[in-house]
Amino acid sequence: MDWSAKNIYPFSAIVGQETMTRALMLNAISPSLGGLLIRGEKGTAKSTAVRALAALLPEIDAVSGCPFNCDPHEYERLCPGCRAKVNRGISLTARKKRIEVVDLPLSATEDMVVGSLDLEYALKEGKRRFTPGLLAKAHRGILYIDEVNLLNDHIVDVVLDAAGMGTNVVEREGISYLHRSEFILIGTMNPEEGELRPHLLDRFGMCIEIRGIEDPDQRVSLIKLIERFDRNSSDLMEEYEALQDALSHTIIRARERVDDVRISEEMVQLCSRLAVDACVAGHRADILMRKAALTIASLEGREEVIKEDIDEAADLVLFHRKRMIPQSSRHKHEEEEKSHEESPEDEKDQEKERPERGDTKTGDTRDEEEKRGGGNQRQTEGRVSNRPILETVLPMGDPFGVKRIQVHRDRKQRKASGRRSRTRTSSKAGRYIRSTVERKNNDLALDATLRAAAPYQKERTHEHVAIAIEQSDIREKVREKRIGNFIVFVVDASGSMGAEKRMIAVKGAVLSLLLDAYQKRDKVALVAFKGDRAETLLPPTSGIELAHKLLEELPTGGRTPLCHGISLGYQIIQAALRKDPNIYPLLILISDGKTNVSQYGGKPLGEAIEAAEEIGDDSRVKSMVVDVEKKGLISFGLARQLSFHMGASYFRIEDLRSDVLVDALREGQMV
């Protein structure tokens, strides 16, 4: 092939990303593998590799003028238009065509992707005609989605459905249309910008994670190659022409023999055992692992699958589907406690030799203070000072998994951006969900307008138009989009939170939400209350690095000024709403509901309830209460009482441990 004429960086010159290039070649050999998701940090040649792969693939025969790239030699796979020509005795003219990389932009609408009614033709001729979309253009080519995790979920659903079935079925605006849509699906994403939902992730056949090259020599080699390509791409392409030809022929030969590769019953059983060991959901992993192993064997020129092929296929297919629970630091804490119980003498010796975290006093100094205080913990804990003596910094707990919780949406329209909660929007951005007769933003819903006008066409005068439309027919679009939440964490850091190390679990949950908030482009603020007052540890921000550090170093101890904590969290939300009324605020209170510090001179619990009722009366604010009180014979239920007055969702600490709190925000249901 004449590679020098193509101003595309050569696939064979990509440095250091062997896993990625290998996975791309496997998908080029067997497009039915379901596509490849490439996860990696910025600047790791993800886009470069995809475009280089297209230049590596051989040309295809396509029907001239066909928007679906039909193969003239396969009648059963022809589009309705080409098939109609053949049935009328018209011969199809073939032409050679390069494999095309079709980019799916983040701003793509459903009409752009699946196709839609040709409105100009409908208005002029009064007839329906289908206009193909990107799924038609990508047939027999490569559909490339850069930053797929930032694409609207309903668009991702449509693309993955077409990739899985090999056809695009359109049922909309009075049109029923079906055409082939077989393509190599390649998606790339930077995990720092957010994750795909699990069910969408599972639809990708393979997934790999890549990193930047760490070897200095390879980095230098890469820099020199890029400089040569930028300076004179023809020279570099000419140098790699032989390697490009070799790779191209390797892919062609592997395609030809992949159907003849055999796999033994033992290897099929191994596929299923690996899938079961990885705790995957469903059977897609087993099927794709077998198919990937056959493709790997074909690429290597073997006639039968061996164990090494299964192992490589498992790495590609199971990476994003594993549901095994790793050994976590939570278990380490439990093991440490168990070992301490088994050897109390060793524990005492360690306490004498090493002071606790957050306490700078030596063991002798603490002993003297305990003698002076009579060993009375309540007296010491009740002191009001900047740093109570019994304050302790407990370690950070582990993040939790997810479990969806549904919360009713409101009808307010917002203009904010983000990736968490669905809300109606008054702008022209977002997903078109339905039409309305209300005229607000001049966002015409043409399909609904045409449907409204259709029944009256015989009664109306038509002057050089196919359809007569009146003011009463006009409909506007109601759109929905995702926005970010403004989350204010109000955390009880008093002495009661140190009991049974509840603060470890609380910190773990808050950390999970902080990480998720960063991915969903939320703003967060952190309020902690202990001693005689509440304190804003973190003002509203979109960054989480400082929040993570402050949370990790947050000490536990002292009295419980609950009212001040609730009031301060609400004050932060009110200030944010004054600056931007379009935000969607959420206050999360994590406490057992007990309080012993008054803010205004009244009863502490009564003041806390009044503060909770003030939030409950504000329809702009959603709230959540996590009860950390331990179940027992005597249970006060104060946190549940607060959630009632606050109009908040209520969860117990057990729910927190079963991952409910984390998912309450993660799936974007807080609207």
C-alpha positions in Angstrom: 0.0 0.0 0.0 1.0 3.6 -0.6 1.3 4.8 3.1 3.3 7.9 2.3 0.3 9.7 0.8 -1.6 9.6 4.1 -0.9 12.3 6.6 -1.8 10.0 9.5 0.7 8.9 12.2 1.7 5.3 11.5 0.2 2.6 13.8 3.5 0.7 13.8 5.3 3.8 15.1 3.2 4.1 18.4 5.6 3.7 21.3 5.0 1.7 24.4 1.3 1.1 24.3 1.4 -2.6 23.3 -1.8 -3.5 25.2 -3.8 -0.8 23.4 -2.5 -1.6 19.9 -3.0 -5.3 20.5 -6.6 -4.8 21.6 -7.4 -2.5 18.6 -6.1 -5.1 16.2 -8.3 -7.8 17.8 -11.3 -5.6 17.3 -10.3 -5.0 13.7 -10.1 -8.7 13.1 -13.5 -9.5 14.8 -15.8 -6.4 15.0 -18.3 -8.7 16.7 -16.2 -8.6 19.9 -18.4 -5.6 20.9 -15.9 -2.8 20.8 -13.1 -1.5 23.0 -13.1 1.0 25.9 -9.8 2.7 26.5 -9.4 4.2 29.9 -6.3 6.4 30.4 -5.0 9.7 31.5 -4.6 12.6 29.1 -2.0 12.5 26.4 -1.5 8.7 26.1 -2.1 8.4 22.3 -5.7 7.1 22.6 -7.1 9.1 19.7 -3.9 8.8 17.7 -4.0 5.0 17.9 -7.7 4.8 16.7 -7.1 7.0 13.6 -3.9 5.1 12.9 -5.8 1.8 13.0 -8.2 3.0 10.2 -5.3 3.8 8.0 -3.9 0.3 8.5 -7.1 -1.5 7.4 -7.7 -2.5 3.7 -10.1 -0.7 1.5 -13.7 -2.0 1.1 -16.1 -2.2 -1.8 -19.1 0.1 -1.4 -22.1 1.0 -3.6 -21.5 4.4 -5.2 -23.7 7.1 -3.7 -25.1 4.9 -0.9 -25.1 6.7 2.4 -25.0 3.3 4.2 -21.7 2.0 2.6 -23.5 -1.1 1.4 -21.4 -4.0 0.1 -22.6 -4.6 -3.5 -21.7 -8.3 -3.3 -24.0 -9.1 -0.3 -27.7 -8.8 -1.3 -29.1 -9.7 2.1 -27.2 -6.9 3.8 -28.2 -4.1 1.4 -30.1 -1.1 2.6 -33.8 -0.8 1.5 -32.8 1.7 -1.2 -30.1 -0.4 -2.8 -32.3 -3.5 -2.6 -35.1 -1.7 -4.4 -32.7 -0.8 -7.2 -31.6 -4.5 -7.5 -35.3 -5.6 -7.6 -35.9 -3.2 -10.5 -33.0 -4.6 -12.4 -30.6 -1.7 -11.8 -27.0 -2.8 -11.4 -25.1 -1.4 -8.5 -21.9 0.5 -9.2 -19.1 -0.4 -6.8 -16.2 1.8 -5.7 -13.2 1.3 -3.5 -13.3 3.2 -0.2 -11.0 3.7 2.7 -12.3 2.6 6.1 -13.7 5.7 7.7 -13.4 6.9 11.3 -16.7 8.5 12.2 -16.5 10.8 15.2 -19.5 11.0 17.5 -19.4 14.5 19.1 -20.4 15.1 22.7 -23.1 17.5 21.5 -24.7 14.9 19.3 -28.5 14.7 19.4 -30.5 11.5 19.0 -31.6 12.7 15.5 -27.9 13.1 14.5 -27.1 9.6 15.7 -30.0 7.4 14.5 -31.3 9.5 11.7 -34.6 11.4 11.3 -37.4 12.6 9.0 -36.2 14.7 6.1 -38.3 17.8 7.0 -37.4 19.8 3.9 -38.6 17.0 1.7 -41.7 16.5 3.8 -42.7 20.2 3.7 -42.1 20.5 -0.1 -43.5 17.1 -1.2 -45.8 16.2 1.6 -44.1 12.8 1.8 -41.9 11.1 4.4 -38.3 10.3 3.7 -35.5 9.0 6.0 -32.3 11.0 6.5 -29.5 8.7 7.7 -27.5 9.5 10.8 -24.0 8.8 12.1 -24.8 5.1 12.6 -25.4 4.8 8.9 -22.2 6.6 8.1 -20.2 4.3 10.4 -21.5 1.1 8.8 -18.5 -1.1 7.9 -16.2 1.5 9.5 -15.1 2.7 12.9 -17.3 4.7 15.3 -15.1 6.7 17.6 -16.4 8.3 20.8 -13.9 10.4 22.6 -14.7 11.1 26.2 -17.5 8.6 26.1 -18.1 9.0 29.8 -19.2 12.6 29.1 -21.7 11.7 26.5 -25.4 11.7 27.5 -26.5 8.3 28.7 -29.4 7.9 26.3 -27.1 8.5 23.3 -24.6 5.9 24.6 -27.6 3.5 25.0 -28.6 4.0 21.3 -25.0 3.4 20.1 -24.5 0.3 22.2 -27.8 -1.2 21.1 -26.8 -0.7 17.4 -23.3 -2.2 18.1 -24.8 -5.2 19.8 -27.5 -6.0 17.2 -25.6 -4.9 14.1 -28.7 -3.0 12.9 -30.2 0.4 13.6 -34.0 0.4 14.1 -35.7 3.8 13.8 -39.3 4.3 15.0 -40.0 8.0 15.2 -42.1 10.8 13.7 -44.2 8.3 11.7 -41.1 6.6 10.2 -40.2 3.0 10.5 -36.8 2.2 9.1 -34.2 -0.5 9.6 -30.6 -0.6 8.2 -27.4 -2.5 8.9 -25.0 -0.8 11.2 -22.0 -2.9 11.8 -18.9 -1.0 13.0 -15.9 -1.2 15.2 -16.8 0.7 18.3 -14.0 2.5 20.1 -14.5 4.6 23.1 -11.9 6.5 25.1 -12.2 8.2 28.5 -10.3 9.8 31.2 -11.5 8.3 34.6 -10.7 11.5 36.3 -13.6 13.1 34.5 -16.1 10.6 35.7 -17.2 7.0 35.2 -19.7 5.2 33.0 -22.7 3.7 34.6 -22.1 -0.1 35.2 -24.7 -1.3 32.7 -23.2 0.8 30.0 -19.7 -0.3 30.9 -20.7 -3.9 30.6 -21.9 -3.4 27.0 -18.3 -2.7 25.8 -16.8 -6.0 24.8 -13.3 -5.2 26.0 -11.7 -2.6 28.3 -8.1 -1.7 29.0 -6.5 0.9 31.2 -3.3 2.6 29.9 -0.8 5.0 31.4 1.9 7.3 30.2 5.3 5.9 29.4 7.6 5.9 32.4 10.8 4.7 30.8 12.9 7.9 30.0 14.5 6.3 26.9 11.1 5.4 25.4 9.8 8.9 26.2 12.8 10.4 24.3 12.2 8.1 21.4 8.5 9.2 21.3 9.5 12.9 21.3 11.9 12.4 18.4 9.3 10.4 16.3 6.7 13.1 16.8 9.1 15.8 15.9 10.0 14.0 12.7 6.3 13.4 11.8 5.5 17.1 12.4 8.5 18.2 10.3 8.1 15.8 7.4 5.4 13.1 7.7 6.1 11.6 4.3 9.6 10.6 5.4 8.4 8.9 8.5 5.6 7.1 6.7 8.0 5.9 4.1 10.3 4.5 6.8 7.5 2.6 8.4 5.9 1.4 5.2 7.2 -2.1 5.5 5.9 -2.5 9.0 2.6 -1.0 8.1 2.2 -3.5 5.2 3.1 -6.4 7.5 0.5 -5.4 10.1 -2.1 -4.9 7.5 -1.5 -8.4 6.0 -1.5 -9.9 9.5 -5.0 -8.5 10.1 -6.3 -9.7 6.7 -4.9 -13.2 7.2 -6.3 -13.4 10.8 -9.8 -12.3 9.5 -9.7 -15.1 6.9 -8.9 -17.9 9.3 -10.7 -16.8 12.5 -13.7 -18.9 11.6 -11.6 -22.0 11.3 -9.9 -21.8 14.7 -11.0 -24.5 17.1 -11.5 -24.3 20.9 -11.7 -27.4 23.1 -14.4 -28.1 25.7 -11.7 -27.7 28.4 -10.9 -24.2 27.2 -14.6 -23.2 27.1 -15.0 -24.5 30.7 -12.0 -22.4 31.7 -13.7 -19.3 30.3 -16.8 -19.9 32.4 -14.7 -20.7 35.6 -12.8 -17.4 35.2 -16.1 -15.5 34.8 -17.6 -17.1 37.9 -14.4 -16.4 39.9 -14.7 -12.7 38.9 -18.3 -12.6 40.1 -19.5 -11.1 36.8 -23.1 -10.4 36.2 -24.8 -12.3 33.4 -23.2 -14.4 30.6 -21.8 -11.8 28.3 -18.3 -12.2 29.7 -18.2 -15.9 29.0 -19.3 -15.5 25.4 -17.0 -12.6 24.7 -14.0 -14.3 26.4 -14.4 -17.4 24.1 -14.7 -15.2 21.0 -11.7 -13.1 22.0 -9.6 -16.2 22.6 -10.5 -17.4 19.1 -9.4 -14.1 17.7 -6.1 -14.1 19.6 -5.3 -17.6 18.4 -6.1 -16.5 14.8 -3.8 -13.4 15.2 -1.0 -15.7 16.4 -1.5 -18.1 13.5 -2.7 -21.0 15.6 -5.4 -23.4 14.6 -6.6 -24.1 18.2 -7.0 -22.0 21.3 -4.5 -22.6 24.1 -4.6 -21.5 27.8 -2.5 -18.4 27.2 -5.1 -17.2 24.7 -7.8 -17.6 27.4 -5.7 -15.7 30.0 -5.1 -12.8 27.6 -8.8 -12.7 26.7 -9.8 -12.7 30.4 -7.6 -9.7 31.0 -9.4 -7.8 28.3 -13.0 -9.0 28.9 -13.1 -9.1 32.7 -11.2 -5.9 33.6 -14.4 -3.7 33.7 -16.8 -6.5 34.8 -15.1 -7.8 37.9 -17.2 -7.5 41.0 -14.8 -9.2 43.5 -14.5 -7.4 46.8 -10.8 -6.6 47.4 -9.1 -7.0 50.8 -9.6 -3.5 52.2 -8.2 -1.5 55.0 -11.5 -1.9 56.8 -10.6 -5.6 57.3 -7.2 -4.5 58.4 -8.8 -2.5 61.2 -10.9 -5.5 62.2 -7.8 -7.7 62.2 -5.9 -5.2 64.3 -8.7 -5.1 66.9 -8.9 -8.9 67.0 -5.1 -9.2 67.5 -5.3 -6.6 70.3 -8.0 -8.6 72.0 -5.9 -11.7 71.8 -2.8 -10.0 73.3 -3.9 -7.2 75.7 -0.5 -7.1 77.3 1.2 -6.3 74.0 -1.4 -3.5 73.5 -0.6 -2.0 76.8 3.1 -2.0 76.1 2.5 -0.3 72.7 0.4 2.4 74.3 3.2 3.2 76.7 5.8 3.4 74.0 3.7 5.3 71.3 1.2 8.1 71.8 -2.1 8.1 69.9 -2.5 10.0 66.7 -3.6 13.5 67.3 -2.1 13.6 70.8 1.3 15.1 71.1 1.7 14.3 74.8 4.0 11.5 76.0 2.6 8.5 77.8 3.9 9.8 81.2 2.3 13.2 80.8 -1.0 11.6 80.0 -0.8 9.4 83.1 -0.2 12.4 85.3 -3.2 14.2 83.7 -5.4 11.2 84.2 -4.4 11.1 87.9 -5.1 14.8 88.4 -8.5 14.3 86.6 -9.3 11.2 88.7 -9.6 9.2 85.5 -13.1 10.6 84.9 -13.6 10.7 81.2 -16.9 12.7 81.4 -15.2 15.5 83.3 -12.4 15.8 80.8 -14.7 15.5 77.8 -17.0 18.3 79.1 -14.3 21.0 79.1 -14.8 23.8 76.5 -11.5 24.6 74.9 -9.9 24.9 71.4 -8.7 21.3 71.6 -10.3 18.9 74.1 -7.9 16.6 75.8 -9.8 13.5 74.6 -9.9 14.4 70.9 -8.7 11.6 68.7 -8.0 11.4 65.0 -9.5 8.2 63.7 -8.4 6.8 60.3 -10.3 7.1 57.1 -12.8 4.4 56.3 -13.1 2.7 52.9 -15.5 3.9 50.1 -18.7 1.9 49.7 -20.4 0.4 46.7 -23.6 1.6 45.1 -27.4 1.0 45.4 -29.9 3.1 43.7 -32.4 5.2 45.7 -35.2 7.0 43.8 -36.2 10.5 44.9 -39.0 12.5 43.2 -37.9 15.2 40.8 -39.1 18.8 41.0 -40.4 20.9 38.1 -38.1 23.8 38.4 -36.1 24.8 35.3 -32.4 25.4 35.7 -29.5 26.5 33.5 -26.6 25.1 35.5 -24.2 22.4 34.1 -22.8 19.2 35.5 -23.2 15.4 35.4 -25.3 14.3 38.3 -29.0 15.2 38.7 -31.5 15.4 35.9 -33.5 18.6 35.7 -35.6 20.5 33.3 -33.7 23.3 31.5 -34.9 26.6 30.1 -32.0 26.7 27.6 -31.9 24.9 24.2 -29.3 22.5 25.5 -30.3 19.1 26.8 -32.4 16.1 25.8 -35.7 16.7 24.1 -38.2 14.7 26.3 -41.6 16.0 25.2 -43.4 19.0 23.7 -45.6 21.7 25.2 -48.0 24.3 23.9 -46.4 26.9 26.2 -44.3 29.4 24.4 -41.3 30.4 26.5 -37.9 30.1 24.7 -38.7 29.8 21.0 -37.3 26.2 20.9 -39.5 24.8 18.2 -40.6 21.1 18.4 -41.1 20.6 14.7 -42.2 17.0 14.8 -44.9 17.8 17.4 -45.9 20.9 15.4 -46.3 18.9 12.2 -48.4 16.3 14.0 -50.6 19.0 15.5 -51.2 20.6 12.1 -51.7 17.4 10.1 -55.4 16.7 10.9 -56.5 20.2 9.6 -54.7 20.2 6.2 -57.8 19.5 4.1 -59.5 22.5 5.7 -56.7 25.0 5.2 -55.5 26.9 2.2 -52.2 25.8 0.8 -50.3 28.4 -1.1 -47.0 26.9 -2.5 -46.5 24.9 0.6 -47.1 21.2 1.4 -48.3 21.9 5.0 -50.1 24.9 6.3 -49.2 25.7 9.9 -51.0 28.2 12.2 -50.0 29.7 15.5 -52.2 27.2 17.5 -50.2 24.3 16.0 -46.8 25.5 17.3 -45.2 23.4 20.0 -42.0 24.0 21.9 -39.5 21.4 23.3 -39.3 20.5 26.9 -35.7 19.6 27.5 -33.9 17.8 30.3 -30.2 17.8 31.2 -27.9 16.9 34.0 -26.6 19.5 36.4 -24.3 19.3 39.4 -25.4 19.5 43.0 -24.1 21.8 45.7 -23.5 19.4 48.6 -22.9 20.6 52.1 -21.8 17.9 54.5 -22.6 18.6 58.2 -20.6 16.1 60.2 -20.9 15.3 63.9 -17.4 15.2 65.2 -18.3 15.1 68.9 -17.1 12.5 71.4 -20.0 10.2 70.8 -18.8 9.6 67.2 -15.7 8.0 68.6 -17.6 5.3 70.3 -17.1 2.0 68.4 -15.1 4.0 65.9 -18.2 5.2 64.0 -16.2 8.0 62.6 -14.2 5.6 60.5 -17.3 4.6 58.5 -18.5 8.2 58.3 -15.2 9.4 56.9 -15.3 6.6 54.4 -18.7 7.5 53.2 -18.0 11.2 53.0 -14.8 10.5 51.1 -16.7 8.4 48.6 -19.1 11.3 48.0 -16.3 13.8 47.7 -14.7 11.7 45.0 -18.0 11.2 43.2 -18.7 15.0 43.5 -15.5 15.7 41.7 -16.4 13.4 38.9 -20.0 14.8 38.6 -18.7 18.4 38.7 -20.5 19.2 42.0 -19.5 21.8 44.4 -19.0 20.8 48.0 -18.6 22.3 51.4 -17.7 20.7 54.7 -19.0 21.7 58.2 -18.0 19.9 61.4 -19.5 20.5 64.8 -17.9 19.6 68.2 -17.0 21.3 71.5 -19.0 24.5 71.8 -19.4 25.5 68.1 -19.6 24.4 64.5 -16.9 25.3 62.0 -16.7 25.6 58.2 -13.7 23.4 57.4 -14.1 23.8 53.7 -15.9 26.7 51.9 -17.8 25.9 48.7 -15.3 24.5 46.1 -15.1 22.2 43.1 -11.8 20.7 44.3 -11.6 17.8 46.7 -7.9 17.6 47.5 -8.1 20.0 50.5 -11.4 18.4 51.6 -9.8 15.0 51.6 -7.0 16.2 53.7 -9.2 18.0 56.2 -11.5 15.0 56.5 -8.6 12.7 57.1 -7.2 15.0 59.9 -10.6 15.8 61.4 -10.4 15.0 65.2 -13.3 13.5 67.2 -14.2 14.5 70.7 -16.0 17.0 73.0 -19.6 18.1 73.3 -22.3 18.3 70.6 -23.5 21.7 69.3 -26.0 20.2 66.8 -28.1 23.3 66.3 -25.1 25.4 65.3 -24.0 22.7 62.9 -27.4 22.6 61.1 -27.7 26.4 61.1 -24.2 26.9 59.7 -24.8 24.4 56.9 -28.0 26.1 56.0 -26.4 29.5 56.0 -23.8 28.3 53.5 -26.6 27.1 51.2 -28.5 30.3 51.5 -25.4 32.3 50.6 -24.8 30.1 47.6 -28.5 30.4 46.4 -28.2 34.2 46.6 -25.2 34.1 44.2 -26.7 31.5 41.9 -30.4 30.6 42.1 -29.9 27.8 39.6 -27.9 25.5 41.9 -29.4 22.4 43.3 -28.4 22.3 47.0 -28.3 19.2 49.2 -27.5 19.2 52.9 -26.3 15.9 54.4 -26.4 15.7 58.2 -24.4 12.8 59.7 -25.2 12.5 63.5 -27.0 10.5 66.1 -29.3 13.5 66.8 -28.1 14.0 70.4 -27.1 17.5 71.5 -25.9 19.1 74.7 -24.9 22.6 73.7 -27.4 25.5 73.3 -26.9 28.2 70.7 -29.5 30.7 71.9 -29.9 29.8 75.6 -32.8 27.4 75.2 -33.1 23.7 75.2 -30.4 22.2 72.9 -32.8 19.7 71.3 -35.6 22.2 70.8 -33.2 24.6 69.1 -32.0 21.8 66.8 -35.5 20.9 65.8 -36.3 24.6 65.0 -33.2 24.7 62.8 -34.3 21.5 61.0 -37.9 22.9 60.5 -36.4 26.0 58.8 -34.7 23.8 56.3 -37.8 21.7 55.8 -39.8 24.8 55.0 -37.4 25.8 52.2 -38.5 23.9 49.1 -35.2 24.8 47.3 -33.2 22.6 49.6 -33.1 18.8 49.7 -31.7 17.1 52.7 -30.5 13.8 54.0 -30.0 12.5 57.6 -27.7 9.6 58.4 -28.3 8.2 61.9 -25.2 6.9 63.6 -27.0 5.8 66.8 -26.3 2.2 67.7 -29.4 -0.1 67.8 -30.1 -1.4 71.3 -32.6 -1.9 74.0 -32.5 1.9 74.6 -32.8 3.9 71.5 -33.7 7.6 71.5 -34.5 8.0 67.7 -33.5 11.6 67.8 -31.9 11.6 64.3 -35.1 10.2 62.8 -37.1 12.9 64.6 -34.8 15.5 63.0 -35.2 14.0 59.6 -39.0 14.3 59.9 -38.8 18.0 60.8 -36.3 18.6 58.1 -38.3 16.8 55.4 -35.1 14.7 54.8 -34.4 11.2 53.5 -33.4 9.0 56.5 -30.8 6.3 56.7 -29.3 4.4 59.6 -25.6 3.7 60.0 -26.4 0.1 58.8 -27.6 1.6 55.6 -24.4 3.5 55.3 -22.4 0.3 55.7 -24.5 -1.3 53.0 -23.5 1.4 50.6 -26.9 3.3 50.4 -25.6 6.7 51.2 -23.0 6.7 48.5 -25.4 5.7 45.8 -28.0 8.2 46.9 -26.0 10.8 44.9 -24.0 8.6 42.6 -26.8 7.7 40.2 -28.1 11.3 40.0 -31.5 10.7 41.5 -31.5 13.8 43.8 -33.8 15.8 41.6 
